[in-house]
Amino acid sequence: MKTPLLPTEIEALKKEKRTGKIFGGSVGLLIGIAAIAFVLTEKNPQWIAFIIIAIFVALIIGYFLSMWINRKVNMDLKLGQKEIKEEIITNKEQVDEPIANLSETGSFAENPAFIAAEIGSQKHYFLIGEDLIEVEKDVYQQVEIGEHVKVHISPNSGLIFKVDLLD
């Protein structure tokens, strides 16, 4: 079933575009720097023109690389639709992620067992088909393996917005 994207989901998709923009911009910047360095090492009297061309080409490459990386997210934003699928939980897993061992830094205690478990973080995952989906703790605790859930997902990029319990 397809439904319109909510404003919070549109914001989540826009945040997803950051990686592509940063990567595309970084590649363009590196190409520009390399081209400028090459032009400056050559003893050409028209070096200013070559630098301007190098910067222009680097900007174009960075822009198109960013657009290519974000093409699926852009398609989802353009369509403005999400899919709601009914799926079965095939497995679930809780992963404890402790903070850095503070005893190595000389802080708090010499014994890491002294550090409270609450300082670290826990992540909760459902395995639905072949997809591993991170969910909130309350949803994780309410659902058992084999139960049906509704997954709110963007159709092209596959970004999962929410997992709802079926009534």
N, C-alpha and C positions, 0 to 999 in steps of 0.2 A: 504494500500500500504506500502511495506517495502522498506527502503533505507538504505545505509550505514551511520554509525554514523560519525558526523563531529568531528574534533579534540576538539572543545570546549565542545561538548557533552560527549566525552570520559573523559575529565577533570572533568566535572560535576559528572559523575558516580564515578570517583575515589574519589572525595571529599565526596560523599555519603557514601563511605566505612569507613570513619573516625569514625563514631558513633559506628559501630560494633567492630572496632579495639580497641577503648577506653574502651568500655563496657567489651569486652572479656579480655583485659589486666587487667582491674580493678578487675574483678572477680578472675582471676588467681592470681593476687597479694594478694588479701584478703585471698584466700585459702592457699597460700604459707605462709603468715604471721601467720595465725591461726595454720597451721601445725607446723611451726617452734616454735611457742609459746608452743604448746602442747609437742613437743619433748624436749624442754628445761626445762619444768616443771617436766618431768619424770627424774628420776635419773638413766639413762641408760648409761653404759660406751661407747656405740656405737652411741652416739648422732650425730656425724659428718655424718655418713652414712645415718641416718634417715633424717637429714636436706637436704642433697644432693638429696635424693629420694623425699622429700616433694617439693623442688624447681622444680625438673624435672616434677613431676605430675602437679604442678600448672601451669607450662609453657604449658604443653600439653593441659590441660583443657582450659586455656585462648586462645590458638591458635584455637582449634576446636570450641569453642563457637563463636569466632570471625568469623571463616569460615562459621558457620551455620547461623549467623545473616546476613552475607553479601552474602549468596548463590545466591539470585536473582540478585543482582547487578553484581556479578561475572559472572553469566550466560549471562547477557546483554553484558558485556564486551567481553566475549568469542565469542558470536554470531556476535557482531559488527553491529547489525541492529537496526533500530528504526521503529516504525509504524507511519504513518501519517493518522489520521482519520478525516473524516468530521463529525462535530458535530453541534448541535444547542444549542445556549445560552438560557437556561431556566430562568436564573435570573442573576443579577449582583448587587454587593454591594461594597460601599466604606466605609472603616473603618478608623476613625481618632484615632491615637495613640499618645496622648500627652506625653511629657516627664514628669518626676516626678514633683510633685508640689513643685516648687522652694520656695514658701513662707514658707513651713514647714522647710526648711533648712536655712532660714534666708538670702537667696541670692536674688538678683534682686529687688524684691518688696514684700510688704506685701499682695498685692492684686493679685491673680492669673490671673485675667482678664487683667492685665497689660502685661502679657507675650504674645508675638505675636504668632498667630496660626501656622506660618511657622516653629517655632522651633520644633514642634511635627512632626510626620510623618503620611502619609496616605498609606494605603494598598488597593489594588483594586483586587476584586475577581469576577470570573465568576462561575456560577453554570452550569455545563454541565452534564446532567444526574444526577448521585448522587455524582459527584466529584466537590469539591470546589477548583478552580485553581486560584492561585495568578498570576496576569498579570501586565504588565507595564501600567503606567497611560495613555500613548498615545493610546494603544490598547483598554483600557477600555473606553476611550472617543469616539473612532471611532465606536464601536460596540453597537448595541441595542439588547434588548431581542428579541429572535426569529430569529436572523440572524445566518447564517452558518459560521463556522470557521474551519480551519485546525489545529489539535492538534498534535504536534510532541511529541511522548511518547515512553519510553522504554517498550518493551512488557512484561518483567517479573517483574521488580521492580515497574513499574508504575510511574517512575520519568518523569515529564513533562518538556520538554526542551523549548518549544516555542508554542505560539498560534498565527497563522497567519490569517489575514482577507482573505476571499474569494473574488476574483475579480468579 
